Amino acid sequence: MRRVDDILNTVRMLEEGNLDVRTVTMGINIDDCAHSDIAKASVNVYKKIHSLAKDLVPFCDRLTTKYGLPIVNKRLAVSPASRLLEGHRPEDALQIARALDRAAADSNIDLIGGYTALVQKGMTNGEEILIHSLPTVLSQTQRLCSSINVGTSRAGINVDAIRTVSDMILKIAEATRDKNGFGCAKLVVFANIPEDNPFMAGAFLGAGEASSVINVGVSGPGVVKRAVESLVKDHPDVTLDEIAEVVKHTAFRVTRTGELIGREAAALLNVSFGVVDLSLAPTPKVGDSVGEIYQAMGIRKIGAPGTTAAVALLNDAVKKGGIFASAAVGGLSGAFIPVMEDHALAEAIKEGTLTIEKLEAMTAVCSVGLDMIALPGDVEASTISGMILDEAAIGVFTGKTTAVRVIPVPGKKIGDFVDFGGLFGSSCIANAACPDGNKCFIEHGGHIPAPINSLRN
Amino acid sequence: MTDDLTRCVISVLAPDSIGIIKRITSAITDLGGDIDGMSQTVIHGYFTVILTAEFQTVYTKEQIRDAILNNFEPGDASVMIRHFEEIPPPSQIRKTDRYILTLTGKDRPGILKTVTSYLADNNINIEDYFFTIQGDHVTHIGEVSVPSEIDIKQLQGELQTLVSSIDLVATLQHEFLFRAANDIFSIRQLFKMKK
């Protein structure tokens, strides 16, 4: 027999640590759907996506049965929709967006990413149309998610694009006022956006990818939390390097199960297998929190000095375990810290132990950035621009991915509570400690040149 | 069938002690036997081993048994010997997939009978089985070969319904999950091996 301990350990990971596969995301290149007649382009988009993705959910359900392993989310990510809007009129954007939304709905998929524009250096006509359409599109579609890349380590940071996107964020919030600005939860502003990220809302299929591909996001944070908690309970004198070892071993296991599911799903769907993304993605559920991992490590109040080090330890150990487990690691591959989606982080914001400035420091050593943060409804566009600029600067100048997903909540003030329900969670409204005084800097606009270390040739 | 053996299956049951395998294997080796298969286990202090061996010389069952018993105190060991015949494993006769069955819950008499009867009735072969008891909580782990044509979802449902009546929780998961989570090799290799 296989080692009984191995079997029991795996069963315990499932039962006590909620081992799962967080997402199986099918990437589909829709560049060939472009047409000078937007109605025909929309039909092409719907037909292509639906024909490829209609079996995604049933096949994933079959794998869940076979392995007894939940696949929490089944998602779609298409190539940047801005390319389909080249040469079209602004009012055409909604038609493409609706086709994407309907294709997802008819394939039983809850979220589809790829309403995307890559504008790190400049904007094409199609990208400009897409960005300006965001308030309309994100308020009139249900499942469509958007991402805008405003900087790369090779190109620098497009400050003009950041200013435009910040204005759009306020308009999206207003357009979805009846849902507390929820439309903004479906928009991520990136620096160094990965082309194979399977996680929403920032998933899209990059130009360097196969025409259709399966990318997988590994299990949620509960398994790692359980492993750390159990180690600390059994050995209260454990050292931090021993905690890192346990995280590493656990990451190995969850990466392997993720790759198993991903490869088999890709084979069933007859598409390429892409990557396993090692990111620990929380949900608002207790026991499914990245913040709880820091607490299990000994950071009782998240945001206290030492929190950034805990994030760095966790992020690094996850990568080391994952990279040994699989040759196909990609995407974002780090710990997420989305405030509203993680009850422990949301609680820390409410208690005031965690601030936006501390979150910014944490983003320097983990994946993504200021994620799912509810801002006051009267926040200024320049404040949002400043947040995006700072995150982009961290990403561009350290050579990593960073992002901002903030939600100005119309009519709400600092300390008020907002609840989006479901996976998007809840939190108190927060803001930067010093939200103004940056206007002159932002209004210069233009472009922040690429860092010197981008000149590698 | 003659009692004269050149190749045989030997099983020994005895209280566990240091050197017990040496006493069995040296008896066989001293008769010129070549041991080519062996599996042993210990339960609650009782040791048992099954092994296969090939002899250069023809012996009777009694001669082999006596050689082994001579290395034990009188009455300590039970030895069974039979003629070796090629038997294809039941799971190789038809196309099957290997699954791990796990049962957890409160221990009570009759669990094994209930579960193994169901498996047998559904043509599912038990390749290996183990259970452990902690207090009144029991965990059963069975490695089973499920005929490929069986609907796994239906099987899982029926198993759960069956064991719910005796307050147990059942899971049935493809063995690849356990290999992926615990073994060190490329996942791609797993699918190649399957082919």
Contacts between the chains, C-beta under 8 A, distances in Angstrom:
chain1	res1	chain2	res2	distance
A	1	B	127	7.8
A	1	B	128	3.9
A	1	B	130	6.1
A	1	B	141	7.5
A	1	B	143	5.5
A	2	B	100	7.6
A	2	B	143	6.9
A	2	B	175	7.2
A	2	B	178	5.8
A	2	B	179	7.7
A	2	B	182	7.6
A	3	B	182	7.3
A	4	B	130	5.6
A	4	B	132	7.6
A	4	B	141	6.1
A	6	B	178	6.1
A	6	B	181	7.4
A	6	B	182	4.0
A	7	B	100	5.9
A	7	B	102	7.2
A	7	B	141	5.5
A	7	B	178	5.6
A	8	B	139	6.9
A	8	B	141	7.4
A	9	B	181	8.0
A	9	B	182	7.5
A	10	B	177	6.7
A	10	B	178	5.4
A	10	B	181	4.8
A	10	B	182	6.7
A	11	B	102	5.5
A	11	B	171	7.0
A	13	B	181	7.4
A	14	B	171	7.9
A	65	B	152	5.6
A	65	B	153	4.8
A	65	B	156	7.0
A	66	B	152	6.1
A	66	B	173	7.6
A	66	B	174	4.9
A	67	B	173	5.5
A	67	B	174	5.4
A	67	B	176	7.2
A	67	B	177	4.5
A	68	B	156	7.9
A	68	B	171	5.3
A	68	B	172	7.1
A	68	B	173	3.9
A	68	B	177	7.2
A	69	B	173	7.5
A	69	B	177	6.3
A	253	B	181	4.5
A	253	B	182	7.3
A	256	B	180	4.3
A	256	B	181	5.6
A	256	B	187	6.5
A	257	B	177	6.4
A	257	B	180	5.4
A	257	B	181	5.5
A	259	B	180	7.2
A	259	B	187	4.6
A	260	B	176	6.1
A	260	B	177	6.8
A	260	B	180	4.2
A	260	B	187	5.6
A	260	B	190	7.3
A	263	B	187	5.9
A	263	B	188	6.9
A	263	B	191	6.5
A	264	B	191	7.5
A	267	B	191	7.2
A	326	B	187	7.0
A	327	B	186	7.3
